[in-house]
Amino acid sequence: MSESDRRRGSLFVVLPNLNVWNTDAPGGSQIFMRSISRQLGAHLRAKAPVSLDEAALDVTLIDEVAPHETVLVSMDEAERFNLLRAHPGLRIAPVAELSPLWLRRFKLSPLIGVSAGTKTSLEVKVVDAATGKALAGVEVVGMTDRANRVGASNTTNSKGVAKLLFPSSVTVLESIEAFAPSGHWPAYTSAVQTSSGSLTLSCVPIDLAVQEARGHFGFEGADADGAGVKVAVVDTGVAKHKDLHVAKSLNVVKGEAAKDASDLIGHGTHVCGIVAGRAKSGSGVRGVAPGVDLHVYRVFAKGQETALSFNIAKGIRQAVDDGCDLINLSLGGEVDIPDVLREIQRARALGVVCLAATGNDYRGPVNYPARYSQALGISAFGRKATYPAGAAQELEAVKPFGTDRKNFVAGFSNIGSGVDLSGPGVGIVSAYPGGYAVMDGTSMACPVATGALARALAGKPKVLGMDRNQKRSDAIMKLALTAVQTLGFGASFEGAGLLR
């Protein structure tokens, strides 16, 4: 979705409310969907969206997931009721925006009083721990309330310095954390007195020869692991990277080139590396299932750090139609997304299983779409000593601890009845545009589970070769929930456990 479409008006998704009991008389919604699909089809080459061909309605048609299916429209709230009056069999919902579920970009709540009155300034310098060289472009976050993400942030300049401003009433910070875009582990310090005026944080360079949490648990696969399985990553796209081989990539955002699935954020590339990196261990990123056929669908528009639920639905639809077996959704939000649910349900009906990250709201409820029972929701855990001393990952090592006391549920991980499986998501090193980066989040745990399920599925040719229907996806779900190791966290935190 282009920025101009975002600005045009309120965006809604229009879905057919299928009457599955009275199939011979399902109501008027299907007739309406066919009508607007014809109108969109007649204007495929038009650069501008088209208006609904009904004189009494001021509704602009923008895009559709597929012919006779979910439609994206622009209209105001009043017009929504006019559309419902004319076609009461429809379901109309505001389009939602979903975020990548990593901790790289903190969504900070504003500090009260920072825009007026006396302020306290704190200068934070960030350096390379090995060389002492100043690091530019590092995001520095000072937190007054970490669990609720209240604080201030800035980016280091060419001298490696970031200036943070706080109200004079703030005297102590819970933490200061520094996140380099790539090449380094994040650093932190706790209980900082703002009166100190300045401090220095040292970020440890990534050493690809040193095993992190994913490697510790055996999630670096052999060349043939996952062979014959098609895995879709519906995300921010993928960058060209020497460790990645992409079987197919596609941009589903209307108004942008379909062939341009390039990753402008880095999240999708990191996820792809976790699933299917093909480097030799120690010299690059080795994924959980290097043998899979990797399909990538970009659903984030250029310049946007959130994706429209409609575009995610399009990505899922395309992945299913391209014959993918598993779909990784390392993204989420807090509101119901009926357009995405519809495509997850269709995927299940056609033998395909979606895996979704549960979210990073510090023990908040599971995000959508992971909350849907038709998808597998993946929480995140970590392991002590799988990251350098002084790395920000130490902040996530909180209760509950596992049967092995070095294992812990990540402090950021969302939990609850929507959790089906868990995966390592603290201090995960993977591919990134131009190199490598370490990330935290249920976004990272999800592709570990996806890769593990891919290699388990590859070892079950009878299941993989089943007709593409609900029985097939049920069999894949059963495989995912039985080939597990319980870590001792409890079902609300780990679901069935760790998929092996």
Steps between C-alpha positions, in 0.01 A plus 500: 500500500647830390525800730247686285247221555564520874418869497193474277256422781415240758597156373268205551500137398175361360450125538221268395315363802447148370186323618635146528166354612279624217736439212223524243401846625809662653369857477608787278863534606638268230315689227646826631854357518477377141379842390784699655751240385387561141537873551850464637589260221387749239738757641807283557717730295362820648746683722224645718254297709145484369174603662232246578251500215198582713379858487388514861834385643822700526741206530838470328617151403874457545601133485379143557666194651370291210201509264169493691691525827597752768514855365684807628295819475525863603198678647398696804330351806156627399529339160578167666145493635358593160688204351367269771145623443533422132673165555429367850665166425849653503753523778682832507795563731766770525830390350757429770875565505731230629862537612807277477535331838864577580645726768717697259260791479357596836158664493558734789225666700578872531645638820269748667666838534783448253367763256485780755670608818847420627672204337788270587739406222691172490763429235558137414803397296499162329822328398620171355605283795793353306651814349354789700389660175191723519188347345269728303135430423436307821156535659536589867198459728475626857215333688322636805251211491627216285200268526271775372762639259505848643814697425696701247714403203747645251754382246876537533672756277828460312685522833293219647309731734124514559342765720195400703271754663289435810281716725697625799274287722656184352809422705549126440458289187419130512731439207682651207527272198689537174397317180741507207326438165728205428836350582479532879318370804288758682643641823335630815550636846249518788405741779648806332508834681401769250718746693809313379481699177671242281593133470645253250357170379712236325338276237664162441554412130311198368722192475340251263716220642345537845180302557191695608168368638370356174820308443507377858163328452604335174314725260771513234393249240674274251490583129204271432293596805161620378552378142174477309319746729400847383518766772352846455625804692234773493696800620702810407661327201851364462837653414753337272732310732768240437350267762151497350354326199145617423287279275239771446444857617206729439379843610121499549468872581280671244670781312850354542694271267403138563859387441637739760497297821812675631520539876530863607464425872706186557244298694400264219861427408576408862197268511600335171849429631360328809281273288730419212848655518744287297843612617750265657476506877742757642540696177146631461142419590383142496123471518285238668398347166744603225342258252157665476374689199481852640222728376492865612200733476553868578190651662656821635477804277808710435563744782263319737595308814153346534306289253131521417308191605360496147849460350581223746182324390614538138839355587347196669265446206789512254716266710222241512435529127873460434495163674673591826464256788580728796461876538706703748330811644748685723266794538199593705269749666246533778175511301293239320591472131217319319662538158812317619297239689303425185822417313639293789176303498525452124862389540395236754221384269758455223753308710729788604599603854588853615737565792481841669700687764313565826630856554743693717284685751674376814256226604208661320228290333585322177483723192298438186533297283678263742192512725290324238461129566550425130864618524788383720602771748872509587638653822867572567749373754871546553798337663755660729861524379406479131574872463799715605527640851354850505271435202145637531367143479583467871196720571266233361616220733206503742264243653372246429809287460487153351588155622849600392540818704706666227189512278250782549187638338603827333389796710342660194304195384121507494334202663163335553264248345605602148851359547542167318878464483812684612834567336830673576451873440761673717830598339446342158763569233387491138535658158441872461531735201874542449607256771373352826300619798389374839130532578257420779129433474230247443571595137821299535345209690231453235732416207691258723173313551415532130838356400470220755154410370630508142772248572257282699255514210773411251553183704133405465451451124153348552380817670677729253346310209142505629227669299493872576201516730410535865619146579847594382524817706359315802774239459765774483357664812506165680862450398588846633335439835638150561863521385582721798717530808347655810732757658322528833361854466133403505245492219411870518862587428613225261183329374587141409872584524796520265456341157796273434 
